[in-house]
């Protein structure tokens, strides 16, 4: 599996999918098929409690504060990956684990910092899960997980470009962006275009114009991450801010936004 692969196991019409036990599980189920929920999933993965199975220990059941240098033996799968669960309910999905097992629950951020360099399998016995690779966890902890291919470009001189509408409208990408922008009060409107700079050597590609109140770089990052998840290998998307200045913004303002608050 790749660094941003998601798992949704085949569920037949007669299968009964477990009800989510908490918000993290509910968002995970949505994120498995709709990329618009993946930024929220990553945020919750750090802030919410995760559960790992441990080997037998002398701790009594209940809440404990782990002292410095405390040793916990965490159970692993046969391939060395660590199963991690969004709730204790998910440990027993599909009846793979049949007996009561000792476990430890802690905030995701603390768990990933404590076990650096490991590969985790989130909810391995459930219909919805995800492999979490070491590089992905590193990016999650340092805040760059939503910008794997993201870079800022400043146009320093007047440039002639061709701009219009894409011949093949990216419906899935646009629908995902609508879901995301609906959760961002600062986004007043969003526009779609198709741009080509003949002198750049870059193939024609989508460009998204955002009319945003204030300055929040996370919106650009999340929109870029989301748009990229709908593109094929080598395809790119540009994101610019729509202003009242002449140029590309003028083109966008002459069209209808695909999203409006």
C-alpha positions as CSV (number, residue, x, y, z in Angstrom):
1,X,0.0,0.0,0.0
2,X,1.1,3.5,-0.7
3,X,1.6,6.4,1.8
4,X,-1.9,7.8,1.2
5,X,-3.8,4.6,0.5
6,X,-7.1,4.0,2.2
7,X,-8.8,0.7,2.8
8,X,-12.5,0.0,2.4
9,X,-13.0,-3.8,2.4
10,X,-15.7,-5.2,0.2
11,X,-19.0,-5.1,2.0
12,X,-21.9,-7.2,0.6
13,X,-25.5,-6.1,0.7
14,X,-26.1,-8.5,3.6
15,X,-23.0,-7.5,5.6
16,X,-23.6,-5.5,8.7
17,X,-21.1,-2.6,9.1
18,X,-20.4,-1.8,12.7
19,X,-21.8,1.5,13.9
20,X,-19.1,4.1,14.7
21,X,-18.3,4.3,18.4
22,X,-17.0,7.9,18.3
23,X,-16.3,10.8,15.9
24,X,-13.0,9.5,14.7
25,X,-14.6,6.2,13.5
26,X,-17.4,8.1,11.8
27,X,-15.0,10.3,9.9
28,X,-12.7,7.4,9.1
29,X,-15.7,5.6,7.4
30,X,-16.4,8.7,5.3
31,X,-12.8,9.3,4.5
32,X,-12.4,5.8,3.1
33,X,-14.4,6.8,0.0
34,X,-14.6,10.6,0.1
35,X,-11.2,12.5,0.3
36,X,-13.0,15.7,1.5
37,X,-13.0,14.2,5.0
38,X,-9.4,13.2,5.1
39,X,-8.0,16.5,6.5
40,X,-10.5,16.2,9.4
41,X,-9.5,12.5,9.9
42,X,-5.8,13.4,10.2
43,X,-6.6,16.1,12.8
44,X,-8.7,13.7,14.8
45,X,-6.1,11.0,14.5
46,X,-3.7,13.1,16.6
47,X,-6.2,14.6,19.1
48,X,-8.4,11.5,19.8
49,X,-7.6,8.4,21.9
50,X,-6.2,5.4,20.1
51,X,-6.1,1.8,21.5
52,X,-3.2,-0.7,21.3
53,X,-3.1,-4.2,22.5
54,X,-0.4,-5.0,25.1
55,X,1.1,-8.1,26.4
56,X,0.1,-9.1,29.9
57,X,1.3,-6.6,32.6
58,X,0.8,-5.9,36.2
59,X,-1.3,-2.8,35.8
60,X,-4.8,-2.8,37.1
61,X,-7.7,-1.8,34.9
62,X,-8.4,1.9,34.9
63,X,-6.7,5.2,34.2
64,X,-3.0,5.5,34.9
65,X,-0.3,8.2,34.5
66,X,2.7,6.6,32.9
67,X,5.9,7.6,34.6
68,X,9.1,8.3,32.7
69,X,11.0,5.2,31.6
70,X,7.9,3.0,32.0
71,X,8.0,0.0,29.7
72,X,5.0,-1.2,27.8
73,X,5.1,-4.3,25.6
74,X,2.8,-3.6,22.7
75,X,1.5,-6.5,20.6
76,X,2.4,-6.7,16.9
77,X,1.1,-8.6,13.9
78,X,3.2,-11.4,12.3
79,X,4.7,-8.9,9.8
80,X,5.9,-6.6,12.6
81,X,3.2,-3.9,12.0
82,X,1.3,-2.6,15.0
83,X,-2.4,-3.0,15.1
84,X,-4.1,0.2,16.5
85,X,-7.8,0.7,17.1
86,X,-10.1,3.7,17.2
87,X,-12.0,2.1,20.1
88,X,-12.0,-1.1,22.1
89,X,-15.0,-2.3,20.1
90,X,-13.0,-2.4,16.9
91,X,-10.6,-5.0,18.5
92,X,-13.3,-7.6,18.3
93,X,-14.6,-7.0,14.8
94,X,-15.2,-10.1,12.7
95,X,-14.4,-12.3,15.7
96,X,-10.7,-12.4,15.0
97,X,-9.9,-11.7,18.6
98,X,-12.0,-14.0,20.7
99,X,-10.8,-13.3,24.2
100,X,-10.4,-10.3,26.5
101,X,-7.0,-8.7,25.9
102,X,-5.1,-6.1,27.9
103,X,-4.8,-2.7,26.2
104,X,-3.6,0.8,26.6
105,X,-5.4,3.9,25.3
106,X,-3.7,7.2,24.7
107,X,-3.9,10.3,22.5
108,X,-2.8,9.5,19.0
109,X,-0.1,12.2,19.0
110,X,1.5,10.7,22.2
111,X,1.3,7.2,20.8
112,X,3.0,8.1,17.5
113,X,5.7,10.1,19.3
114,X,6.3,7.2,21.7
115,X,6.7,4.6,19.0
116,X,8.7,6.4,16.3
117,X,9.5,4.7,13.0
118,X,6.8,2.0,13.3
119,X,4.2,1.0,10.7
120,X,0.6,0.9,12.2
121,X,-2.5,-0.8,10.8
122,X,-5.6,1.1,11.9
123,X,-8.6,-1.1,12.6
124,X,-7.1,-4.2,10.9
125,X,-10.2,-6.4,11.5
126,X,-12.8,-3.9,10.4
127,X,-14.5,-2.9,7.1
128,X,-12.7,0.5,7.2
129,X,-9.1,0.9,8.1
130,X,-5.8,2.4,7.0
131,X,-2.1,1.6,6.9
132,X,0.0,4.3,8.5
133,X,3.5,4.3,7.2
134,X,6.4,5.9,9.1
135,X,6.9,8.8,6.6
136,X,3.2,9.5,6.8
137,X,3.3,9.7,10.6
138,X,6.3,11.9,10.5
139,X,4.5,14.3,8.2
140,X,1.4,14.1,10.4
141,X,3.4,15.1,13.5
142,X,5.2,17.9,11.8
143,X,2.1,19.3,10.1
144,X,3.0,18.7,6.5
145,X,0.8,15.6,5.8
146,X,-1.6,17.6,3.7
147,X,1.1,19.1,1.4
148,X,3.1,16.1,0.0
149,X,3.3,17.7,-3.5
150,X,2.6,21.3,-2.5
151,X,4.8,24.3,-3.4
152,X,4.3,28.0,-3.5
153,X,5.1,29.9,-6.8
154,X,5.3,33.7,-7.2
155,X,4.8,35.1,-10.7
156,X,7.6,37.8,-10.8
157,X,6.9,39.2,-14.3
158,X,4.0,39.7,-16.7
159,X,3.1,36.3,-18.2
160,X,0.7,35.5,-21.1
161,X,-1.4,32.5,-20.4
162,X,-4.3,30.7,-22.0
163,X,-7.3,30.2,-19.6
164,X,-10.7,28.8,-20.1
165,X,-12.9,25.9,-18.9
166,X,-11.8,22.2,-18.9
167,X,-13.1,20.1,-21.7
168,X,-13.7,17.2,-19.3
169,X,-15.3,18.6,-16.2
170,X,-13.8,17.1,-13.0
171,X,-17.1,16.4,-11.2
172,X,-15.7,14.3,-8.4
173,X,-13.0,16.8,-7.5
174,X,-15.4,19.7,-7.5
175,X,-17.9,17.8,-5.3
176,X,-15.2,17.0,-2.8
177,X,-14.0,20.6,-2.7
178,X,-17.6,21.7,-2.1
179,X,-17.8,19.5,1.0
180,X,-14.5,20.9,2.3
181,X,-15.3,24.5,1.6
182,X,-18.7,24.2,3.4
183,X,-16.6,23.6,6.6
184,X,-14.5,26.7,6.0
185,X,-16.4,29.9,6.9
186,X,-13.5,32.0,5.4
187,X,-14.2,30.7,1.9
188,X,-16.6,33.0,0.2
189,X,-16.5,31.5,-3.3
190,X,-14.5,29.0,-5.4
191,X,-14.0,29.0,-9.1
192,X,-12.6,26.5,-11.6
193,X,-10.5,27.1,-14.7
194,X,-8.2,25.4,-17.2
195,X,-4.8,27.1,-17.7
196,X,-1.8,26.8,-20.0
197,X,1.4,28.8,-20.1
198,X,3.0,27.8,-23.5
199,X,6.4,28.9,-22.3
200,X,6.5,26.9,-19.1
201,X,6.8,23.4,-20.5
202,X,3.9,22.3,-18.2
203,X,0.9,20.7,-19.7
204,X,-2.5,22.4,-19.4
205,X,-4.1,21.8,-16.1
206,X,-6.9,22.8,-13.7
207,X,-6.6,26.0,-11.7
208,X,-8.8,26.8,-8.7
209,X,-9.5,30.4,-7.6
210,X,-10.5,31.0,-4.0
211,X,-12.2,34.1,-2.7
212,X,-11.1,34.0,1.0
213,X,-11.6,36.3,3.9
214,X,-8.4,36.8,5.9
215,X,-5.2,34.8,5.6
216,X,-5.4,31.1,6.4
217,X,-2.8,29.1,4.6
218,X,-4.3,25.8,5.8
219,X,-7.2,26.3,3.4
220,X,-4.9,26.3,0.4
221,X,-3.0,23.2,1.8
222,X,-6.2,21.2,2.4
223,X,-7.7,22.2,-1.0
224,X,-4.5,21.3,-2.8
225,X,-4.2,18.0,-1.0
226,X,-7.9,17.2,-1.8
227,X,-7.7,18.2,-5.4
228,X,-4.5,16.2,-5.9
229,X,-6.2,13.1,-4.5
230,X,-8.5,13.1,-7.6
231,X,-5.7,13.5,-10.2
232,X,-3.7,10.9,-12.0
233,X,0.1,10.5,-11.9
234,X,1.9,13.6,-13.2
235,X,-1.2,15.8,-13.2
236,X,-1.2,19.0,-11.2
237,X,-3.6,21.7,-10.0
238,X,-2.9,25.4,-9.3
239,X,-4.6,27.3,-6.5
240,X,-4.7,31.1,-6.5
241,X,-6.4,33.7,-4.5
242,X,-9.1,35.7,-6.3
243,X,-8.8,39.5,-5.8
244,X,-10.0,42.6,-7.5
245,X,-6.7,43.0,-9.4
246,X,-6.7,42.5,-13.2
247,X,-5.5,39.2,-14.6
248,X,-6.6,35.7,-13.9
249,X,-8.9,37.0,-11.1
250,X,-10.8,39.0,-13.7
251,X,-11.5,35.8,-15.7
252,X,-12.8,34.0,-12.6
253,X,-15.0,36.8,-11.6
254,X,-16.6,36.7,-15.1
255,X,-17.6,33.1,-14.5
256,X,-20.0,31.4,-12.1
257,X,-18.4,30.0,-8.9
258,X,-18.8,26.2,-8.4
259,X,-19.0,27.0,-4.7
260,X,-20.5,30.0,-2.9
261,X,-21.1,30.5,0.8
